[in-house]
């Protein structure tokens, strides 16, 4: 069979190898056929397949306890150093003591010096001493709050927390002037109308509500929120002057500075019963004409709707006002709204 080129190259290499071995054979003597010698035929016979330390073991590693590295101090053989000693020496030499004082200056921290004053820190034998911060300079802006603004803020906060803070409970009513004078010296127009319009002004001081009244000309218009105007009505059949229960409740609300709840209005009506009111009804023969007179009045009207109502003698009005105001107590059950600031305090 003819030889191919790869086969030829393999045979040539094999023959060359064996021929070289035959030439060098006198110089090498193979005494064993160990696996290592079969793989490496030129390895000296002094080599071994097992690991062992050399005869001179300067570090004593063959003892199994790290030898001199574990027992000796200082510098080990072959220039090795004990790690613990090296770490202690390097740590001691690398750590520097803190500076004796640390002070912020305008050169190092101008933005801090401009807005803040920091305490200085210094090192001593007992520890760190912190000096108090310097007092602010006169150039720093100051925010002064006046006593008046503080009081105003406190009052506003109290009013927000308690809507009845400025209302007087169980107050004393002081009437300046003579209310009976409203029944005297009527003008011809007032006599023709059988009505006089009376305007009230109020103010309060400490625990008192102070009011006074004055007769005004007929307006024929609705009262403004700043006006307190009621009607003094003359009843010809009785030859006396009266005020309706509607006007009394309206006057009480204006003097106190509130709007009563329905429950409070009913309580006021019950307390007013002691002043012997007269019931006016169009169905009664003795009060029919007077009822129609009241219903015919223009603004400000002394009634709400066309129905029976009660009237009180004008002469009993001061006592009735004082009694109801002295019994009034501001609360959510008695007060629907607060209108204290709506009414003028001067005449």
Number of C-alpha atoms within 10 A of each C-alpha: 3 6 8 8 8 9 10 11 11 10 11 11 10 10 10 10 11 10 10 10 12 9 9 10 10 8 6 13 11 14 8 10 10 13 10 13 18 12 10 10 15 11 14 12 13 5 9 12 9 5 6 8 9 8 7 7 11 12 14 14 13 14 10 7 11 12 15 15 19 10 10 11 12 13 14 15 12 8 6 10 14 15 12 10 13 12 11 10 11 10 11 9 9 8 8 8 7 9 9 10 13 12 11 16 11 11 8 10 10 12 11 13 14 10 10 13 15 15 15 15 17 16 15 10 6 6 8 12 14 12 11 11 11 11 7 12 8 7 6 10 8 8 6 6 8 8 9 9 10 11 11 11 12 12 14 13 11 14 13 11 10 10 14 20 13 16 19 21 17 17 21 19 23 17 16 10 11 11 18 13 13 18 18 8 9 15 11 9 12 17 13 9 14 19 23 23 18 18 18 21 20 22 18 19 8 8 13 15 19 17 18 17 20 16 18 11 12 16 11 11 10 12 14 11 11 14 15 20 25 24 23 23 26 22 16 11 10 11 8 13 22 24 22 24 20 17 19 22 18 17 18 20 20 24 23 24 22 22 20 23 15 13 12 16 16 12 14 22 16 10 14 19 13 9 13 12 18 16 14 22 19 16 11 11 10 13 18 13 17 20 20 14 15 19 15 11 16 13 12 17 20 22 16 10 9 13 11 12 19 17 19 21 18 21 17 16 17 15 11 20 20 18 18 19 21 14 13 19 16 20 12 12 12 18 21 16 14 19 17 18 11 14 19 15 14 10 10
